[in-house]
């Protein structure tokens, strides 16, 4: 590229930027916005299942732990890493794991970054997290990351188990994003998870489970 070509391109870009941006056209409201709580739950389960995820409804803490134990046994998980978010921390999974014969570790057990990375990528077979929101529109889990919700727990192990209270199901992406950034909050990272990991890099053919979790299982509580 010559100097003149570069200047020509820059001039065109500057000229284009000077034009007013057309207003966004009005769109009809999503049908999910009018659904009650029961229908939101049904739609979320349907959409997540369509994307290859699994959903296990549980009524309370006892049922949750019983179902979690069965899932870990079925998936032959002997070591898992749990987040310390507001949903998972009260379950005290480290102590519970000792009772059922599954080692549950947390990021706090690894003070150095390299040890934590080795554990989450190589040593554990499952990551257990909560979810800040579950989007009915697409069956998507939304995780806002901070010191209690380490990002790699949901992304690195081959199995991601998410504990989701039913009152965290929202109609659409906009609902979740508005709540996340309300009152001037600016989280450093937010992850949107719609079923197991997927890629279309190979001959533009969608393939599930190429990078990251090959299974996403939701324990829907309430």
C-alpha positions in Angstrom: 0.0 0.0 0.0 1.4 3.4 -1.0 1.2 6.6 1.0 -1.4 7.9 -1.4 -3.6 4.8 -1.1 -3.4 5.1 2.7 -4.5 8.7 2.6 -7.3 8.0 0.2 -8.7 5.3 2.5 -8.4 7.5 5.6 -10.2 10.4 3.8 -13.0 8.1 2.8 -13.3 6.8 6.4 -13.4 10.4 7.7 -16.0 11.3 5.2 -18.2 8.3 6.1 -17.9 9.1 9.8 -19.3 12.5 9.3 -22.7 11.2 8.0 -25.4 11.0 10.7 -26.1 7.5 12.0 -29.7 6.4 11.0 -32.0 5.7 13.9 -32.4 2.1 14.9 -35.7 0.8 13.5 -38.4 0.0 16.0 -38.7 -3.8 16.6 -41.6 -5.7 17.9 -41.2 -6.8 21.5 -40.0 -10.4 22.0 -42.8 -12.8 22.9 -40.7 -14.0 25.8 -41.2 -10.5 27.5 -44.9 -11.3 28.1 -44.4 -14.8 29.6 -45.1 -15.6 33.2 -42.5 -17.4 35.4 -43.8 -20.9 34.6 -43.6 -20.3 30.9 -40.2 -18.7 31.1 -39.0 -21.8 32.9 -40.5 -24.1 30.2 -39.0 -22.0 27.4 -35.5 -21.9 29.0 -35.5 -25.7 29.4 -36.7 -26.2 25.9 -34.1 -23.9 24.3 -31.2 -25.2 26.4 -32.1 -28.7 25.5 -32.3 -27.8 21.8 -28.7 -26.6 22.1 -27.5 -29.9 23.6 -27.7 -29.0 27.3 -29.3 -31.1 30.0 -31.7 -29.8 32.7 -32.5 -31.5 36.0 -35.2 -29.7 38.0 -34.7 -30.0 41.8 -37.0 -28.8 44.5 -34.5 -28.0 47.3 -31.0 -28.3 48.6 -31.4 -32.0 49.6 -32.7 -32.9 46.1 -30.0 -30.8 44.5 -27.1 -32.6 46.3 -28.7 -36.0 45.6 -29.0 -35.2 41.9 -25.5 -33.8 41.8 -24.1 -36.9 43.4 -25.8 -39.1 40.8 -24.6 -36.9 37.9 -21.0 -37.0 39.2 -21.2 -40.8 39.5 -22.7 -41.3 36.1 -20.1 -39.0 34.5 -17.3 -40.9 36.5 -16.1 -37.6 38.1 -13.8 -38.2 41.0 -12.5 -34.6 41.2 -14.3 -31.4 40.5 -13.7 -27.7 41.0 -16.4 -25.5 42.5 -16.8 -21.7 42.4 -17.5 -19.6 45.5 -20.3 -17.5 44.1 -23.5 -16.8 46.0 -25.3 -19.8 44.7 -22.7 -22.5 45.1 -20.8 -21.3 48.3 -23.7 -22.0 50.7 -23.8 -25.7 49.5 -20.4 -26.3 51.1 -19.5 -28.8 48.4 -16.0 -29.4 49.7 -17.4 -31.0 52.9 -20.2 -32.7 51.0 -17.7 -34.2 48.6 -15.8 -35.9 51.4 -19.1 -37.6 52.5 -19.8 -39.0 49.0 -16.3 -39.8 47.9 -15.7 -37.0 45.4 -12.9 -34.5 45.9 -14.2 -31.0 45.5 -11.6 -28.3 45.3 -11.9 -24.5 45.0 -9.6 -21.9 43.4 -8.5 -20.8 46.9 -6.6 -24.1 47.2 -4.2 -22.9 44.5 -2.4 -19.7 45.5 -0.3 -19.6 42.4 -1.7 -19.1 38.9 0.2 -22.0 37.3 -1.1 -24.5 39.8 -4.6 -23.3 39.4 -4.4 -23.5 35.6 -3.0 -27.1 35.8 -5.8 -28.1 38.1 -8.7 -26.6 36.1 -7.4 -27.8 32.7 -5.9 -31.2 33.6 -6.8 -32.4 37.1 -10.5 -32.0 37.5 -13.2 -33.6 35.4 -16.0 -31.0 36.1 -16.5 -27.4 37.0 -19.5 -26.4 39.2 -20.7 -22.9 39.2 -23.8 -20.8 39.8 -25.3 -18.5 37.2 -26.2 -14.9 37.5 -28.9 -15.2 34.9 -30.5 -17.8 32.6 -31.9 -16.3 29.4 -35.2 -18.0 28.2 -34.9 -16.5 24.7 -31.9 -18.7 23.8 -31.3 -21.1 26.7 -28.2 -19.2 27.7 -26.4 -19.1 31.0 -24.9 -15.7 32.0 -22.0 -15.7 34.4 -20.6 -12.4 35.8 -17.0 -13.0 36.8 -15.2 -11.8 39.9 -13.1 -13.3 42.6 -15.9 -15.7 43.6 -16.8 -16.7 40.1 -13.5 -17.6 38.4 -13.9 -17.7 34.6 -12.1 -20.9 33.8 -14.2 -23.1 36.0 -17.0 -22.9 33.5 -14.8 -23.0 30.4 -11.9 -25.4 30.9 -13.2 -28.8 32.3 -15.0 -31.1 29.9 -18.2 -31.0 32.1 -19.8 -27.8 33.3 -22.5 -28.1 36.0 -24.5 -25.0 36.7 -26.8 -24.5 39.7 -29.5 -22.0 38.6 -32.3 -20.8 40.9 -35.5 -20.5 38.9 -35.9 -16.8 39.9 -32.8 -16.0 37.9 -34.5 -16.9 34.6 -35.1 -13.7 32.5 -36.9 -13.3 29.2 -34.1 -11.9 27.0 -30.4 -10.9 26.7 -31.4 -7.3 27.2 -32.9 -8.0 30.5 -29.7 -9.6 31.8 -27.4 -7.0 30.3 -29.4 -4.1 31.7 -29.3 -5.7 35.2 -25.5 -6.4 34.9 -24.6 -2.8 34.0 -27.1 -1.1 36.3 -26.0 1.6 38.6 -22.7 2.2 36.8 -21.3 -1.3 37.4 -18.6 -2.4 35.0 -17.7 -6.1 35.5 -14.4 -7.0 33.8 -15.7 -10.2 32.3 -19.1 -11.7 31.5 -19.6 -15.1 29.9 -22.6 -16.2 27.8 -22.9 -20.0 27.6 -25.4 -21.5 25.2 -25.1 -25.3 25.5 -21.8 -27.2 25.1 -18.8 -25.5 23.4 -19.1 -25.4 19.6 -17.0 -24.4 16.6 -17.6 -24.1 12.9 -13.9 -23.6 12.0 -13.6 -26.9 10.2 -15.1 -26.6 6.7 -17.8 -24.3 8.2 -19.4 -27.4 9.8 -20.8 -26.8 13.3 -19.3 -29.3 15.8 -20.2 -29.5 19.5 -17.6 -30.0 22.2 -14.5 -29.1 20.3 -13.1 -26.6 22.8 -14.2 -26.3 26.4 -17.1 -28.2 28.0 -18.4 -31.2 26.0 -21.4 -31.3 28.3 -23.4 -28.5 30.1 -25.8 -29.7 32.8 -28.1 -27.3 34.7 -29.6 -28.1 38.1 -32.7 -25.8 38.1 -33.6 -25.1 41.7 -37.0 -24.2 43.0 
